[in-house]
Amino acid sequence: MKNRVTPNNNEVRLRDDEFIVSKTDTRGIITYVNRIFMQISGYNEKELLGVQHNLIRHPDMPRGAFKLMWDTLNAGEEFFAYVKNLCKDGGYYWVLANVTPDINADGKVVGFYSVRRKPTDDAIRAVTPLYRDMLEIEQREGAKSGPQRSIEYLQEFCERNNTRYEELIWSLDNP
Ligand SMILES: Cc1cc2nc3c(=O)[nH]c(=O)nc-3n(C[C@H](O)[C@H](O)[C@H](O)COP(=O)(O)O)c2cc1C
């Protein structure tokens, strides 16, 4: 069951050489975490394994970001995103996440991997207002259509800036 954690403004910043790794089953239930994951999130292995990955979902993250992730993964593609995550003590940390399908010898998707690293400050500055707008849309539109509407907003933002989602992610990583 998801813990009730009250968010606060304490930021944990990843070092350049720190990578957060986790694996899940096909539903997003955690099956593996590395040591850095535990150090940064504040949870131990026992608290993480067997638990849905939304344990560390931060309320500032729009649902559309995760819907886009699942839509992309279910289409058999890898996914990149800037993600604000929630620590056990209510603090937060930003990552640039890559999520890929874990495919077995028969070509069947048996789960997912995620590797995350430190994002650039420019990227965090750029996505913070975007995610805020997406959240506002979701609150206005409600649970049913909100996430899809906020994805459309993100796509419109990309179109206005003459870019694609993946290009936006990379341009913010290499300012
Ligand atoms: C491999 C993998 C890694 C994930 N990593 C995160 C993560 O770091 N933070 C997060 O909030 N959700 C992560 N998710 C997505 C969650 O499973 C979930 O969809 C998301 O937190 C939204 O939660 P909700 O469905 O309760 O709104 C990950 C999913 C997978 C498959």
The ligand as an ORCA input file, in Angstrom:
! r2SCAN-3c Opt
* xyz 0 1
  C      10.583      0.795    -14.744
  C       9.633      1.832    -14.200
  C      10.143      2.884    -13.451
  C       9.296      3.852    -12.911
  N       9.843      4.862    -12.181
  C       9.027      5.770    -11.617
  C       9.575      6.810    -10.820
  O      10.795      6.943    -10.651
  N       8.695      7.683    -10.255
  C       7.360      7.609    -10.432
  O       6.639      8.430     -9.879
  N       6.811      6.637    -11.207
  C       7.627      5.738    -11.797
  N       7.075      4.756    -12.589
  C       5.635      4.823    -12.919
  C       4.727      4.255    -11.849
  O       4.613      2.859    -12.040
  C       3.307      4.895    -11.934
  O       2.744      4.647    -13.203
  C       3.358      6.425    -11.712
  O       4.034      6.728    -10.525
  C       1.949      7.026    -11.664
  O       1.283      6.558    -10.561
  P      -0.308      6.489    -10.508
  O      -0.683      5.469    -11.538
  O      -0.635      6.092     -9.129
  O      -0.775      7.866    -10.873
  C       7.904      3.774    -13.131
  C       7.387      2.705    -13.889
  C       8.235      1.754    -14.425
  C       7.664      0.637    -15.255
*
